[in-house]
Amino acid sequence: MNILVSACLLGINSRYDSGNNYNEEIAELRSKHFLIPICPEQLGGLSTPRLPAEISKGNGSDVLSGRSYVKNSCNIDLSAQFIKGSMEALNIAILYGCSVAILKAKSPSCGKDHIYDGTFSKTIRNGNGVSAQILIDNGIKVFNESEDFLSYLE
């Protein structure tokens, strides 16, 4: 199976701070599946490193519909880059026939079910990131790294 995976979870230094979130359990999936690393923020044209970003007053669905925006810690609107990166991630998923994605929790791009609230206070609220939302909207099963993706893949 081809699986879209947040690049940071595979040890690629793509986080906003140039770090990664390596997850051995996810990396070990490569013995049975083809893992396709993506960083929607980089795909949208943002550099690494970059200032942290959060969705302000909404969620990924709201950003995609123009009702909310993604801002960085200097209050610069990055919605266009996040939407572009999400569209590119979707295009890659379609190109490789991915029906599953494993994405980084809490991220304004990749977060599923929970994201930071836009205040840069580490407060979590319900909602999906922009890329997670566009993948879900297009029929791709999305997991974050703490969910039980293994039983789904077996």
C-alpha positions, 0 to 999 in steps of 0.5 A: 500500500502507498501511504502518505506520511508527514516527512517529519515523522520519518526523520526528515528535518522539515519542522518549522524549527528545522527539527523532526518528529521521528517515529520508529513505529511509522518508519518501520512500516516501510518494510510492508508499505511504500511511504511517501514523505510530504511536508505541506508547508514546504510544498506551499513554498515556506522555508525551513526553518520558519516561524511557527504558525497556527490557525486563527479562529477556525480550523482547516475547513475554515481556512479552505473556505476563506472564513479563517486564516493561518498566521505565523507568530508575527501575525503574517497571513500564510493561508495561501501557502498552506492551501497551496501545500495542501493541494500539492499534498492531495495531488501527490496522494492521487498520483501515488494512489494513496488511500491512507495518510499518517500525519503529525498531530496538532499541526496547522497543516497535518493535525487531525482532530486537534490543532493549536488554537491560534494564540501560540499558548500551546492551547489545543482545540478540536479541529483539523489542519488544512492538509488533513482536512483536504485529504479527508474531504477527498476520501483519504483515511487520515491518522495522526501518529498516536492513533491505531493505524496499525490495525487499519493497515493489517 
